[in-house]
Amino acid sequence: MTGPAGIRLDAVSKRYTTPAGPVRAVDGITLEVEPGSSIAITGPSGCGKSTLLGLIGGLEAPTGGRVFVGGWEISSLPERQRARLRRDEFGLVFQSDNLLPFLTAVENVGLQLALNASADGYRRCAEILGELGLGQDGDKLPDQLSGGQRQRVAVARALIHRPRVILADEPTGALDTGTSATVVDLLLAAQRDSGATLVVV
């Protein structure tokens, strides 16, 4: 994938079978996000926002329709190729931070770079943590950080490799107002600086 990555969904649906019956989490969504732009998806709890984000990120395949990101039809790729695209091209921020408990904050952020054998990893990790107000906390383990600090580490991890697509699922849900503004500003700055396409729930 080269250049800004646009996103296109063509009549995308996702259905689940549950003991209570079938659930239509996403039903025939058609959507286009221009390369290098940003979009916010809003709606009440349970309306399918997170499922939609997961479909865009290739975390799951749609029941119907097609998903394109940067020219790739990711909905038709095997899981191994989708995983590689996520690693190389996507920055993902989830509602839970998903930090590895045995790695420090800077190591959690740097893991993304280590997977790609980056030479300047530690310096870049320290810089982005500093931008998020965690300059003194890089050597702390996740259980030594507050919930808001952990989420900021997760945001840093999503942005460290300069992804072409940033998908954020309620990235400020655990943060106070001031820190929320900082995180949103960082996401928007990353989107502008790298030409990334930003989708925020």
Backbone bond lengths (Angstrom), bond angles and torsions (degrees), N, CA, C in turn:
res aa  C-N    CA-C-N  psi(-1)  N-CA   C-N-CA  omega(-1)  CA-C   N-CA-C  phi
1 M - - - 1.449 - - 1.529 108.43 -
2 T 1.331 118.13 123.96 1.453 121.40 177.57 1.514 109.04 -126.13
3 G 1.348 116.07 150.12 1.457 120.22 -178.62 1.516 111.71 73.91
4 P 1.342 115.92 176.30 1.464 119.79 179.38 1.524 111.30 -57.78
5 A 1.294 116.04 145.94 1.465 121.00 -176.10 1.521 110.13 -107.84
6 G 1.322 115.84 113.33 1.448 119.83 173.81 1.518 110.66 -81.31
7 I 1.317 115.77 165.48 1.464 122.25 -178.65 1.529 108.04 -127.32
8 R 1.329 116.71 133.77 1.456 120.47 176.26 1.523 110.07 -138.65
9 L 1.315 115.89 130.49 1.456 122.26 174.73 1.517 108.06 -116.64
10 D 1.319 116.32 127.79 1.466 122.03 179.68 1.526 109.66 -113.22
11 A 1.329 116.19 104.13 1.471 122.57 175.61 1.522 112.10 49.23
12 V 1.336 115.94 50.18 1.461 121.36 -174.09 1.527 111.07 -83.52
13 S 1.331 115.26 132.51 1.463 121.89 177.02 1.518 109.53 -129.83
14 K 1.314 115.78 152.43 1.463 121.83 172.57 1.512 108.07 -141.41
15 R 1.333 115.18 121.25 1.461 121.36 179.71 1.512 109.45 -121.84
16 Y 1.321 115.83 143.69 1.461 122.73 176.93 1.522 108.72 -121.28
17 T 1.314 115.07 149.41 1.456 120.39 172.05 1.519 107.91 -103.76
18 T 1.325 116.48 124.98 1.462 121.63 179.10 1.527 108.48 -123.55
19 P 1.344 117.06 165.60 1.468 119.23 176.76 1.528 113.05 -57.39
20 A 1.339 116.29 -26.83 1.461 120.01 179.85 1.527 112.20 -86.33
21 G 1.329 116.45 -3.96 1.459 119.42 -179.65 1.509 111.68 124.47
22 P 1.332 117.85 179.27 1.463 121.26 -178.51 1.526 111.84 -70.77
23 V 1.342 115.33 146.84 1.466 122.18 177.45 1.518 108.25 -123.54
24 R 1.336 115.73 126.59 1.461 120.13 175.14 1.525 107.73 -96.37
25 A 1.339 116.42 93.18 1.464 120.68 -177.19 1.524 111.62 -73.12
26 V 1.318 116.32 -39.83 1.466 122.72 176.64 1.523 106.17 -134.30
27 D 1.328 116.63 132.75 1.467 119.00 -170.91 1.527 111.39 -132.12
28 G 1.338 116.53 92.46 1.461 121.50 172.46 1.512 115.18 69.63
29 I 1.333 117.38 41.47 1.467 120.86 -178.33 1.527 110.44 -80.47
30 T 1.317 115.78 128.54 1.463 122.70 170.64 1.523 106.98 -117.81
31 L 1.330 116.10 127.84 1.461 121.08 -171.62 1.517 108.88 -154.46
32 E 1.332 116.42 142.60 1.457 120.61 173.48 1.525 109.08 -133.02
33 V 1.323 116.09 129.40 1.457 122.76 176.73 1.519 106.84 -116.33
34 E 1.325 116.34 119.57 1.461 121.02 -177.17 1.527 110.85 -64.87
35 P 1.336 117.28 146.27 1.465 120.37 177.83 1.529 111.19 -55.92
36 G 1.321 115.56 134.38 1.458 121.00 176.83 1.508 115.41 76.92
37 S 1.320 118.84 8.08 1.469 121.61 179.62 1.523 110.04 -102.15
38 S 1.326 115.79 177.86 1.466 120.52 178.43 1.518 109.19 -131.01
39 I 1.327 114.69 150.20 1.465 120.88 -179.19 1.528 108.20 -147.09
40 A 1.329 115.57 144.05 1.461 121.37 174.23 1.526 108.56 -112.30
41 I 1.322 115.85 135.23 1.466 122.34 177.32 1.526 107.04 -108.40
42 T 1.309 116.78 120.77 1.461 120.88 -177.27 1.522 109.69 -122.45
43 G 1.317 115.34 160.59 1.452 120.73 177.66 1.515 110.11 159.96
44 P 1.327 116.74 168.30 1.461 120.23 -178.30 1.523 112.01 -68.47
45 S 1.311 115.55 162.33 1.461 121.48 178.00 1.522 110.28 -58.79
46 G 1.333 115.83 135.99 1.450 120.76 176.88 1.512 115.45 85.31
47 C 1.342 117.85 7.84 1.466 119.14 -176.96 1.530 112.56 -89.03
48 G 1.339 118.80 -0.25 1.461 120.84 175.20 1.512 115.54 105.09
49 K 1.339 118.13 10.17 1.468 121.04 -177.47 1.525 111.72 -62.00
50 S 1.322 116.81 -49.21 1.465 120.22 -178.80 1.525 111.31 -66.10
51 T 1.325 116.83 -37.10 1.472 120.15 176.48 1.517 110.14 -61.93
52 L 1.321 116.81 -43.17 1.456 120.93 178.81 1.523 111.07 -60.74
53 L 1.329 116.64 -42.62 1.465 120.58 178.41 1.528 110.61 -63.79
54 G 1.327 116.53 -39.62 1.460 120.49 177.89 1.518 112.57 -64.41
55 L 1.321 116.76 -34.67 1.467 120.86 177.24 1.525 110.71 -68.52
56 I 1.335 117.04 -41.42 1.461 120.64 178.05 1.526 110.06 -63.66
57 G 1.332 116.84 -39.68 1.454 121.07 -178.61 1.514 114.94 -81.07
58 G 1.310 117.73 0.60 1.455 119.98 179.75 1.512 113.71 70.65
59 L 1.334 116.82 19.75 1.466 120.02 177.71 1.519 111.18 -74.29
60 E 1.325 115.88 -22.16 1.458 121.13 174.23 1.523 108.37 -151.88
61 A 1.313 115.75 158.60 1.460 121.15 -178.38 1.523 109.99 -93.69
62 P 1.326 117.42 145.49 1.469 119.07 178.60 1.523 111.82 -71.83
63 T 1.311 115.65 155.23 1.464 121.52 172.54 1.518 110.14 -72.49
64 G 1.327 115.68 -35.11 1.457 121.31 178.19 1.510 110.14 -147.97
65 G 1.327 117.41 158.33 1.452 121.73 179.26 1.515 112.46 86.10
66 R 1.334 114.98 -176.91 1.468 120.75 -175.82 1.516 110.72 -134.58
67 V 1.352 115.35 147.80 1.458 122.91 179.00 1.522 108.14 -121.88
68 F 1.335 116.38 125.21 1.460 122.40 178.14 1.526 109.43 -117.52
69 V 1.322 116.34 134.88 1.458 121.82 174.08 1.526 107.29 -134.89
70 G 1.342 115.74 119.50 1.450 120.40 177.77 1.513 114.67 56.22
71 G 1.322 116.81 34.77 1.450 119.88 179.05 1.518 114.68 90.63
72 W 1.320 117.62 -13.58 1.470 121.86 176.85 1.525 109.19 -90.17
73 E 1.316 116.75 134.01 1.457 119.76 169.95 1.527 106.81 -87.11
74 I 1.339 115.72 86.66 1.460 118.66 -171.76 1.525 112.19 -69.29
75 S 1.323 116.83 -21.84 1.471 119.07 179.75 1.522 112.16 -67.84
76 S 1.336 117.79 -16.62 1.466 120.10 179.86 1.526 112.74 -105.22
77 L 1.344 117.42 -1.74 1.462 120.14 -178.12 1.525 110.59 -80.48
78 P 1.330 117.84 147.99 1.460 119.65 171.80 1.527 110.45 -67.12
79 E 1.329 115.87 158.22 1.461 120.97 -174.20 1.529 112.37 -55.25
80 R 1.307 118.60 -38.21 1.468 120.78 -178.56 1.531 111.43 -60.18
81 Q 1.329 116.98 -42.40 1.457 120.55 178.83 1.524 111.58 -71.81
82 R 1.328 116.56 -37.23 1.469 118.62 175.94 1.524 110.78 -62.64
83 A 1.330 116.79 -40.14 1.465 120.89 179.31 1.529 110.76 -63.50
84 R 1.326 116.64 -39.82 1.470 119.71 178.89 1.532 110.59 -65.33
85 L 1.322 117.28 -42.47 1.465 120.35 176.86 1.521 111.15 -60.86
86 R 1.330 116.64 -43.77 1.472 119.58 177.81 1.518 110.77 -59.42
87 R 1.319 116.88 -43.69 1.466 120.63 -177.48 1.523 111.61 -65.31
88 D 1.331 116.53 -42.71 1.458 120.72 -172.28 1.520 113.70 -87.65
89 E 1.325 117.81 -35.04 1.461 120.38 -166.92 1.523 115.61 -117.16
90 F 1.341 117.61 -14.75 1.458 120.85 -174.97 1.521 111.34 -110.54
91 G 1.314 115.80 144.54 1.453 122.60 166.17 1.508 107.48 -113.52
92 L 1.327 117.31 119.75 1.464 121.66 -173.79 1.523 110.38 -115.29
93 V 1.324 116.32 129.64 1.462 122.43 174.73 1.523 106.79 -122.74
94 F 1.331 116.32 121.19 1.458 121.60 -177.32 1.525 110.85 -103.31
95 Q 1.337 115.73 170.05 1.465 119.60 177.51 1.525 110.96 -64.03
96 S 1.336 117.31 -37.47 1.463 120.65 172.75 1.520 107.50 -98.31
97 D 1.328 117.10 147.91 1.464 119.69 -170.80 1.527 114.03 -73.17
98 N 1.330 117.97 -26.47 1.473 121.56 178.34 1.523 113.59 55.33
99 L 1.332 117.72 33.86 1.463 120.14 177.33 1.526 109.78 -75.65
100 L 1.333 115.75 148.83 1.459 120.21 175.85 1.525 108.24 -79.60
101 P 1.343 118.43 121.37 1.463 121.20 -170.11 1.521 114.88 -67.57
102 F 1.324 117.98 -19.87 1.463 121.35 -177.05 1.530 112.65 -95.84
103 L 1.342 117.63 2.67 1.458 121.79 176.77 1.524 109.64 -111.38
104 T 1.333 116.79 145.62 1.455 120.95 175.86 1.525 109.69 -69.64
105 A 1.335 115.09 172.58 1.464 119.45 179.65 1.523 110.75 -58.51
106 V 1.338 117.24 -47.93 1.465 119.74 -178.19 1.527 111.23 -66.73
107 E 1.320 117.46 -32.35 1.468 120.08 177.31 1.521 111.77 -71.55
108 N 1.339 117.33 -37.33 1.468 120.09 175.65 1.525 110.35 -61.72
109 V 1.325 116.82 -43.61 1.463 120.49 179.09 1.521 110.02 -66.75
110 G 1.336 117.43 -42.28 1.454 122.08 -175.51 1.504 114.99 -74.54
111 L 1.318 117.86 -13.87 1.461 119.91 -178.76 1.525 111.30 -58.02
112 Q 1.331 116.44 -38.70 1.463 120.71 178.36 1.529 110.90 -59.66
113 L 1.339 115.92 -41.02 1.465 119.76 -179.82 1.524 110.93 -72.78
114 A 1.308 116.47 -36.73 1.466 119.83 179.92 1.525 111.20 -61.33
115 L 1.326 116.54 -35.78 1.458 120.35 178.40 1.527 111.73 -63.09
116 N 1.346 115.96 -25.68 1.460 120.89 179.83 1.522 112.64 -107.68
117 A 1.342 117.53 13.53 1.470 123.89 175.23 1.530 112.31 55.37
118 S 1.340 117.68 45.31 1.460 121.16 177.95 1.527 110.68 -74.75
119 A 1.332 116.51 140.24 1.462 120.69 -176.09 1.529 113.22 -85.52
120 D 1.344 118.14 -26.57 1.466 120.54 -174.61 1.526 111.49 -107.09
121 G 1.315 116.21 31.53 1.452 120.80 -170.84 1.509 115.90 -59.47
122 Y 1.343 118.12 -50.74 1.463 120.18 -173.55 1.520 110.89 -62.13
123 R 1.322 117.54 -44.40 1.464 120.84 -178.92 1.525 110.46 -60.76
124 R 1.317 117.60 -46.45 1.455 120.95 -179.48 1.524 111.30 -64.23
125 C 1.330 117.06 -39.61 1.470 120.37 178.61 1.522 110.63 -62.81
126 A 1.337 116.69 -44.27 1.463 120.59 179.88 1.520 110.57 -63.41
127 E 1.328 117.19 -38.25 1.464 120.60 -179.67 1.525 111.48 -64.73
128 I 1.308 117.17 -48.00 1.464 119.08 -176.26 1.530 110.97 -70.05
129 L 1.326 117.41 -34.30 1.468 119.28 175.06 1.525 110.19 -64.89
130 G 1.335 116.70 -38.13 1.460 120.55 177.10 1.523 111.60 -62.38
131 E 1.339 117.00 -40.65 1.459 120.99 178.60 1.519 111.61 -62.34
132 L 1.314 116.77 -27.31 1.464 121.49 -179.72 1.529 112.45 -96.04
133 G 1.335 116.80 12.36 1.457 120.63 177.43 1.512 114.93 77.62
134 L 1.337 116.66 21.89 1.466 121.17 -178.05 1.525 111.56 -119.00
135 G 1.327 116.65 26.44 1.455 120.75 -177.26 1.514 114.43 -59.58
136 Q 1.328 117.08 -28.38 1.468 121.07 -179.27 1.525 112.90 -96.17
137 D 1.310 117.05 2.92 1.463 120.54 -172.35 1.521 114.46 -115.77
138 G 1.313 117.02 10.36 1.452 120.51 -175.15 1.516 114.34 -61.84
139 D 1.327 117.44 -29.70 1.468 120.72 -177.08 1.523 113.30 -93.50
140 K 1.329 117.29 6.58 1.456 120.42 179.68 1.528 110.86 -87.65
141 L 1.328 115.42 147.59 1.458 121.13 173.86 1.533 109.22 -80.55
142 P 1.323 117.96 158.45 1.467 119.88 -178.14 1.529 114.60 -53.61
143 D 1.336 117.81 -37.96 1.467 118.18 -177.92 1.529 112.84 -74.00
144 Q 1.337 117.14 -3.72 1.465 121.43 173.86 1.528 111.69 -96.53
145 L 1.312 117.08 2.30 1.458 122.44 -177.89 1.530 110.30 -112.56
146 S 1.321 115.85 153.90 1.463 120.31 174.83 1.531 109.27 -74.60
147 G 1.326 115.96 168.61 1.455 120.11 178.65 1.523 112.19 -59.27
148 G 1.331 116.84 -41.24 1.452 120.50 178.77 1.515 112.64 -66.62
149 Q 1.337 116.24 -39.05 1.464 119.84 177.39 1.527 110.71 -64.95
150 R 1.307 116.20 -41.17 1.471 120.01 179.04 1.530 110.92 -61.19
151 Q 1.328 116.59 -41.05 1.464 119.35 -179.80 1.523 110.62 -66.67
152 R 1.333 117.25 -35.33 1.467 119.30 177.45 1.529 110.56 -67.03
153 V 1.329 117.88 -35.23 1.469 120.71 174.76 1.533 109.06 -62.81
154 A 1.324 116.94 -41.14 1.462 120.76 179.56 1.530 111.09 -63.31
155 V 1.332 117.29 -38.37 1.465 120.66 176.77 1.526 110.08 -65.29
156 A 1.329 116.49 -43.43 1.469 120.00 178.03 1.522 110.79 -59.69
157 R 1.318 117.15 -42.14 1.466 121.56 179.49 1.533 111.13 -62.12
158 A 1.331 117.03 -37.16 1.466 120.68 -179.16 1.519 112.44 -70.55
159 L 1.335 117.37 -27.23 1.463 120.95 -174.43 1.519 114.07 -99.24
160 I 1.321 118.59 -14.76 1.460 122.01 -167.55 1.520 113.48 -61.22
161 H 1.325 118.38 -32.72 1.472 120.40 -176.63 1.527 112.68 -95.65
162 R 1.343 116.30 15.82 1.463 122.80 177.61 1.535 111.55 52.65
163 P 1.310 116.64 63.01 1.466 120.43 -175.61 1.524 112.25 -67.93
164 R 1.330 116.23 157.60 1.463 121.54 176.76 1.521 111.43 -85.27
165 V 1.315 116.45 -21.24 1.464 121.65 178.42 1.526 107.74 -133.28
166 I 1.332 116.51 127.83 1.466 122.09 177.64 1.523 107.57 -114.99
167 L 1.324 116.14 121.74 1.461 122.46 178.42 1.523 107.85 -117.50
168 A 1.320 116.75 119.78 1.460 120.66 -175.27 1.525 110.17 -126.33
169 D 1.325 115.45 119.36 1.460 122.05 -178.50 1.524 109.23 -99.87
170 E 1.335 117.10 97.78 1.467 123.54 -177.62 1.526 111.18 48.66
171 P 1.340 117.89 60.07 1.467 120.92 -173.25 1.517 114.78 -69.82
172 T 1.331 117.88 -14.59 1.461 119.63 -178.48 1.521 112.34 -111.70
173 G 1.325 117.50 13.92 1.461 120.87 -175.07 1.520 114.38 -60.15
174 A 1.353 117.24 -31.44 1.464 120.25 -176.91 1.527 112.67 -101.26
175 L 1.337 117.33 11.03 1.461 120.34 -171.72 1.519 111.89 -110.33
176 D 1.353 115.87 154.44 1.454 120.24 173.77 1.524 109.32 -75.25
177 T 1.327 116.15 171.56 1.468 121.06 -172.75 1.521 112.32 -59.21
178 G 1.345 116.39 -46.21 1.459 119.84 -177.81 1.513 112.28 -63.76
179 T 1.335 116.63 -45.13 1.459 120.50 -179.74 1.522 110.72 -69.41
180 S 1.336 116.79 -34.61 1.464 120.27 176.22 1.515 110.79 -58.47
181 A 1.332 116.21 -44.20 1.464 120.13 179.18 1.521 111.01 -62.66
182 T 1.344 117.13 -39.04 1.460 121.23 178.62 1.518 110.74 -62.68
183 V 1.340 116.39 -44.41 1.464 120.83 -178.50 1.529 110.43 -65.21
184 V 1.335 117.14 -44.31 1.465 120.34 179.11 1.527 109.94 -62.53
185 D 1.338 116.78 -42.99 1.468 120.14 178.11 1.523 111.10 -60.36
186 L 1.336 117.02 -40.42 1.462 120.55 -179.87 1.523 111.02 -66.77
187 L 1.330 117.25 -41.90 1.458 120.82 177.43 1.531 111.08 -61.02
188 L 1.326 116.34 -44.60 1.461 120.05 -179.93 1.523 111.44 -67.84
189 A 1.340 117.04 -38.30 1.468 120.33 177.77 1.519 110.60 -65.06
190 A 1.343 116.50 -41.71 1.459 120.14 178.02 1.517 110.61 -62.79
191 Q 1.326 115.93 -39.34 1.465 120.51 178.70 1.529 110.59 -64.21
192 R 1.332 117.51 -42.97 1.465 120.30 -179.90 1.524 111.42 -68.96
193 D 1.340 116.29 -46.72 1.463 120.28 -174.27 1.521 113.24 -65.91
194 S 1.324 116.74 -37.20 1.462 120.25 -174.88 1.516 113.52 -100.65
195 G 1.337 116.10 -8.17 1.459 118.75 -175.28 1.505 112.74 74.26
196 A 1.339 116.62 16.58 1.455 121.03 -178.64 1.524 110.85 -66.46
197 T 1.312 115.26 155.27 1.451 122.38 171.50 1.522 107.34 -94.70
198 L 1.324 117.26 127.52 1.464 122.27 -172.79 1.522 110.16 -114.58
199 V 1.342 115.90 125.99 1.461 121.59 174.17 1.528 107.49 -124.66
200 V 1.322 116.06 120.62 1.466 122.03 -177.17 1.516 109.47 -120.51
201 V 1.303 116.63 130.09 1.465 122.08 169.77 1.512 107.19 -93.03
